[in-house]
Amino acid sequence: MNNATTTARAPFDKQGTLGDDARVDAAMRSFVREFGVTASLHMESCVRCGMCAEACHFYVTTGDAKYTPVHKLEPFRRAYFREAGPFAPLVRALGLVNKPTLAMLEQWQELIYDSCTMCGRCTMVCPMGIDIAELVKEARHGMFKAGLVPDRLALMDRTAQQWGSTATPGDDLPDILAEAATEHGVAIPCDLAAADILVTAAPAELGEHTKALAAAAKILNRIGAKWTMHREGFDASNIGFNNGDLELQERLTRALVDTAVKIGAKTVLLPECGHAYGAARWEAARWYGRELPVRIVHMTEYLDELIAERRIRLKPIDQTATFHDPCQIVRRGGLEAAARRVLAALGLELIELQDHGIAGYCCGGGGGVVSNTRATPLRHKVFELKKQQIEATGAKRFVTSCGQCRITFEQGAQHAHWDKPVESLVELVADHLAD
């Protein structure tokens, strides 16, 4: 057999004009900056037990050892032991650990961008408590600095830098909202000078999923909330969070919080988007160094609160349903019970997936993977796993609370010629509001 065939290199993309050595140095400098106490403890703690492998949807669906989570951290591990570990000078002097090479980083690009969604399932099963998903996210910071991001994600990064959104310039937002308001017959305020709630969106809600945006508007209008969307801070999806572009991540997060403060809003309401929750709810405080001046809440927990406070009542659906738990919202975000209380209030009889709640498998498209067209074959393999679990429940309806998951499932269903629609939790609530 031709050796060139058996040793084909992983696909990779480059941005910028850095030379090979400069790319490696840029990545290494970033890696070393990430090695605080927690990351260092994690690097020292791995015992190579392999338990994380069976937790990873990409490994489970391919059987390829390169997709094991611990393997995805190899260049990061080498950087630690050479540059930041307690015996780093000795390690370098004796050549015990080789410096990562550009070829290694190029191959690594596929492993941490194409075949990792940062879902955290590997983290959950690690007997040593290593947050593998967080380490991958930190490693992406170095890859971005080295200009080694998949081109599709790099394009989205540049768009967000220019527009403040991957979907549209802020100046176009009023027209987009006006069209959605007309289409769905609901008032959607924009650019109010004062409001109690700043409502944000994911890119799809400004395009093919405007009904989700209209559903949020219908609910907020029903309870008489004083709310608005605003061109200065509206896109919560935060491509910087996924790409490893820390400067953009901070800028996009500050746009939301600072806009809320400007209009006097006490609450920033996040859309049905998992990475919006990770970036804004759990990482926003890192940019301020103090308690945030606003409350940041995901749509799922907001619905749960409205139902508990009896501010909305729902007409029962009286059907069976199963639910996909979005990783960043449930496993990483803690909203497992909230979603189920909303489903119960809708009168849905929940039939759980074989793997559900904090143990649920990822949709396969998180962490920017759904936008990375190069990863499409891998996504389709994960979709088959989810499809089998969904069908096994026999449930009439299939619901989720993340627009990114919804897009991933829709693309997978189209490829597999599967006719089961995936429904939005907020849309179901809006469609079944009782008088």
SULPE-V849017 format. One line per field, one symbol per residue. ss: DSSP state (H for helix, E for strand, L for the rest). phi: phi as a letter, one per 40 degrees, with the letter a starting at -180 (. if undefined). Layout:
ss = ???
phi = ???
This chain:
ss = LLHHHHLLLLLLLLLLLLLHHHHHHHHHHHHHHHLLHHHHHHHHHLLLLLLLHHHLHHHHHHLLHHHLHHHHLHHHHHHHHHHHLLLHHHHHHHLLLLLLLHHHHHHHHHHHHHLLLLLLHHHHHLLLLLLHHHHHHHHHHHHHHLLLLLHHHHHHHHHHHHHLLLLLLHHHHHHHHHHHHHHHLLLLLELLLLLLEEELELHHHHLLLHHHHHHHHHHHHHLLLLEEELLLLLELLLHHHHHLLHHHHHHHHHHHHHHHHHHLLLEEEELLLHHHHHHHHHLHHHHLLLLLLLEEEEHHHHHHHHHHLLLLLELLLLLEEEEELLLLLLLLLLLHHHHHHHHHHLLLEELLLLLLHHHLLLLLLLLLHHHLHHHHHHHHHHHHHHHHHHHHHLLLEEEELLHHHHHHHHHHHHHHLLLLLEEEHHHHHHHLELL
phi = .cccccbdcccabbbgbcccccccccccccdcccccccccdcccccbfcgcccccccccdcbgcccccdccccdccccccccbbccbddcdcccgcbccdbcdcccccdccbbcbabfcgccdcccccgcccccccccccdcccccgbbddcccccccccccbgaccacdccddcccccccccbgacbcbgccaacbccbbbdcccbcbccccccccccccccgccbabaccabcccfcccccgccccdcccccdccccccdcgccbbccccaccccccccbbccccbgacccbcbbcdccccdcccccgcbbbcccfbcabbcccdccbccbgbccdccccccccgcccbccdbagccccccgbcggccccdccddcdcccdcccdccccccgccbbbabbcccccdccccccccfbbccbbccccccccbccc
